[in-house]
Amino acid sequence: MNYKSILVHIDYTDRAYERIDIAIDIAQRFAAHLSALAPAGNPLLPYVGAADALGNYAAEVMQELTRLSEVAVKRFHEKAKTAGLTTYDARACEGDVSYALRQRAPYADLVVLGQTDREHPTPARPNDLPEAAVLGTGRPVLVVPYAGKFAHVGRRVLLLWNESREAARAASDAMPLLQAAQQVEVIAFDSKRGSQDAFESGLGDVGDYLARHGVNVNVAREPSGEVEIGALALSRAADHGSDLIVMGGYGHTRLREWVLGGVSRSILEHMTVPVLMSH
């Protein structure tokens, strides 16, 4: 397996540049086609005024959002050209961001987007976008933190393992990055389900599986105690100098709302390095 088509979500904010740089780097490493998508999004600003002027106001807001999405596409083309990317495309579109990504994701091997910045939401980057992408696209999603610079992504990888379907899917989906990494650390925190013998056996099995695929891998079991696993995982990533976390994304939909499980949600809220999640 290799990444041959990558989709990156872009918008008009300066933070989009970091996502574009990471997506370009991965595309160049794997000789992949890079597609950029700039949905305009839905207006967030409340309307205050006469009811008969609401239609004009909505039209003006949508016109401005469309203009900004076209600005994002122009910026992407400039970055891709400067980087010497050989195969790429970009498009602006109207409407809901999550819906637009779900429409385009089936034609990509990897989706790249940004972490939620709840202090600064925009129509082009709604707060539930990572959750919607992880749970709704059927593709691995690389989430880039909204703060920080990441010169290298995937040289030192931390893979969180718990013998679940989602963890197995994440390991498989991340295989091109794992194979190219200098070092992959697999960490399993103590499971309260089943025997420790079975737990140890499963941890050894995933190490063997990755090694057969040419991954330079170490495995370790660690007690979680009373500490929240998301916080432990981020701490271990810092200890190992990891520049990427790979993990399963756990969650479900509830009344049209995308709901991630506690560990997944914790890591997405407090992430310090890019995180690749698969559901």
C-alpha positions in Angstrom: 0.0 0.0 0.0 1.1 3.6 -0.7 -0.6 7.0 -0.6 -1.4 8.0 -4.1 -4.1 10.6 -3.5 -4.2 13.0 -0.6 -7.0 15.5 0.2 -6.3 18.6 2.3 -8.9 21.0 3.7 -7.9 24.6 3.2 -9.5 27.9 4.2 -8.5 31.6 4.2 -6.9 31.6 7.6 -3.1 31.8 8.0 -3.2 28.5 9.8 -4.1 26.8 6.6 -0.5 27.3 5.4 0.8 24.8 8.0 -1.7 22.2 6.8 -0.7 22.8 3.2 3.0 22.5 4.0 2.5 19.1 5.7 0.2 17.8 2.9 2.8 18.9 0.3 5.6 17.2 2.2 3.7 13.9 2.4 2.6 14.1 -1.2 6.2 14.6 -2.3 7.4 11.7 -0.2 5.0 9.3 -1.7 4.7 10.8 -5.2 1.0 11.3 -4.5 -1.5 13.6 -6.2 -2.6 16.4 -3.8 -6.1 17.8 -4.0 -7.1 20.8 -2.0 -10.7 21.6 -1.1 -12.0 25.0 0.1 -15.6 24.8 1.1 -17.2 28.2 1.8 -19.1 27.0 4.8 -22.3 28.3 6.4 -22.6 31.8 8.0 -21.9 31.9 11.7 -22.7 35.6 12.3 -26.1 36.4 13.8 -28.3 38.8 11.9 -29.6 41.9 13.5 -31.9 44.1 11.5 -35.2 44.3 9.6 -36.7 41.0 8.5 -37.2 42.1 4.9 -33.4 42.7 4.6 -32.5 39.2 5.8 -32.3 37.8 2.3 -29.9 40.5 1.1 -27.8 40.0 4.2 -27.5 36.2 3.7 -26.6 36.7 0.0 -23.9 39.2 0.8 -22.4 36.9 3.5 -22.4 33.9 1.2 -20.8 36.0 -1.6 -18.0 37.0 0.8 -17.5 33.4 2.0 -17.3 32.3 -1.6 -14.7 35.0 -2.3 -12.6 33.9 0.7 -12.7 30.2 -0.5 -11.4 31.4 -3.8 -8.6 33.2 -2.0 -7.7 30.0 -0.3 -7.5 28.2 -3.6 -5.2 30.9 -5.0 -2.9 30.6 -2.0 -2.7 26.8 -2.4 -1.7 27.1 -6.0 1.0 29.5 -5.1 2.4 27.2 -2.4 2.2 24.1 -4.6 4.0 25.8 -7.4 6.7 27.2 -5.2 7.2 23.7 -3.7 7.6 22.2 -7.1 4.7 19.8 -6.6 4.2 17.9 -9.9 0.5 16.8 -9.6 -2.2 18.7 -7.8 -5.5 20.4 -8.1 -7.7 22.7 -6.0 -11.3 23.7 -6.0 -13.6 26.0 -4.1 -17.2 25.1 -3.4 -20.3 26.4 -1.6 -22.0 24.9 1.4 -21.3 22.8 4.5 -17.7 21.9 5.1 -18.2 18.5 6.6 -20.6 17.5 3.8 -18.1 18.7 1.1 -15.3 16.7 2.7 -17.4 13.5 2.9 -18.2 13.9 -0.8 -14.5 14.2 -1.8 -12.8 11.8 0.8 -13.7 8.6 -1.0 -11.3 9.5 -3.7 -8.3 10.1 -1.4 -6.1 7.7 0.6 -5.5 10.3 3.3 -7.4 13.4 4.5 -5.5 16.3 6.1 -7.3 19.0 8.1 -6.9 21.2 11.2 -7.6 20.8 14.8 -10.6 22.7 16.2 -9.8 26.1 17.6 -12.9 26.7 19.7 -11.8 30.2 20.5 -11.8 31.2 16.9 -14.4 29.2 14.9 -15.0 30.2 11.3 -17.6 29.2 8.7 -14.9 27.4 6.8 -13.7 25.5 9.8 -16.6 24.4 12.1 -15.9 23.1 15.6 -17.0 19.5 14.8 -15.0 19.1 11.6 -12.4 16.7 12.9 -15.0 14.5 14.5 -17.2 14.5 11.4 -14.2 13.6 9.2 -12.9 10.8 11.4 -16.3 9.2 11.9 -17.9 10.1 8.6 -15.4 9.9 5.7 -14.2 6.3 6.0 -10.7 7.5 5.5 -7.7 8.0 7.8 -7.6 11.6 8.9 -4.4 13.5 9.8 -5.3 16.3 12.2 -2.8 19.2 12.4 -2.7 21.2 15.7 -3.9 24.8 15.4 -0.7 26.0 17.0 2.9 25.2 16.4 5.2 24.5 13.5 5.9 20.9 12.3 8.9 20.6 10.1 8.7 16.8 10.0 5.7 14.6 10.4 6.2 10.8 10.6 9.9 10.4 11.5 9.2 9.3 15.0 5.8 7.8 15.5 3.8 6.8 18.6 1.2 4.2 17.8 -1.5 3.6 20.5 -2.6 0.0 20.7 -5.5 -1.7 22.4 -6.4 -4.7 20.2 -9.6 -2.9 19.0 -10.9 -2.8 15.4 -10.2 0.9 15.3 -6.6 0.5 16.4 -6.0 -2.2 13.8 -7.5 0.0 11.1 -5.3 2.9 12.1 -2.1 0.8 12.0 -3.0 -0.4 8.5 -4.0 3.0 7.2 -0.8 4.5 8.5 1.4 1.8 7.1 3.1 4.0 4.5 4.1 6.5 7.2 5.1 3.7 9.6 7.3 2.0 7.0 9.1 5.3 6.2 9.6 6.3 9.9 12.9 6.1 11.6 11.3 4.7 14.7 7.8 3.6 15.7 6.9 3.1 19.4 3.9 1.0 20.1 2.4 1.6 23.5 -0.5 -0.3 25.1 -1.8 1.0 28.4 -3.1 -1.7 30.8 -6.3 -3.2 29.7 -9.0 -4.0 32.3 -10.5 -6.5 29.9 -9.3 -10.1 29.7 -6.1 -11.6 31.1 -2.7 -9.9 31.1 -1.2 -12.9 29.3 -3.6 -12.4 26.4 -2.8 -8.7 26.5 0.9 -9.3 26.4 0.5 -11.8 23.5 -1.5 -9.3 21.5 1.1 -6.6 22.0 3.8 -9.0 20.8 1.6 -9.9 17.8 1.2 -6.3 16.6 5.0 -5.8 17.0 5.6 -8.9 14.8 3.0 -7.8 12.3 4.6 -4.3 11.9 8.1 -5.8 11.7 7.0 -8.1 8.8 6.0 -5.0 7.0 9.5 -3.5 7.4 8.6 -1.2 10.3 11.4 -0.3 12.8 9.3 -1.0 15.9 9.5 -1.2 19.7 6.5 -2.3 21.8 5.8 -1.5 25.4 3.0 -2.0 28.0 2.5 0.7 30.6 0.2 0.9 33.6 -2.3 3.7 33.3 -3.2 3.9 37.0 -5.7 6.7 37.7 -4.3 9.0 35.0 -6.5 9.7 31.9 -5.1 7.8 28.9 -5.3 10.7 26.6 -3.0 12.8 28.9 -0.7 9.8 29.3 -0.4 9.3 25.5 0.5 13.0 24.9 3.1 12.7 27.7 4.7 9.6 26.2 4.7 11.4 22.8 6.8 14.2 24.4 9.0 11.6 26.1 9.8 9.9 22.9 10.1 13.0 20.8 7.3 11.8 18.6 6.2 14.0 15.7 3.1 11.9 15.0 0.5 9.9 17.0 -1.4 7.1 15.3 -4.6 5.8 17.0 -8.1 4.5 16.4 -10.9 7.0 16.5 -13.7 5.8 18.7 -17.2 7.2 18.5 -20.6 7.3 16.9 -23.3 9.6 15.6 -26.1 10.8 17.8 -29.0 12.8 16.5 -26.9 14.1 13.6 -24.1 15.0 16.0 -20.6 13.4 15.7 -19.6 12.1 19.1 -16.0 10.9 19.8 -15.1 8.7 22.8 -13.3 10.1 25.8 -9.7 9.3 24.8 -10.1 10.4 21.2 -11.8 13.6 22.2 -9.1 14.3 24.8 -6.3 13.9 22.4 -8.0 16.0 19.7 -8.6 18.8 22.2 -5.1 18.9 23.7 -2.9 17.6 20.9 0.7 18.9 20.7 1.7 17.0 17.5 -0.3 15.9 14.4 -2.5 12.9 15.0 -3.6 10.3 12.5 -7.0 8.7 13.4 -9.0 6.0 11.7 -12.5 4.8 12.4 
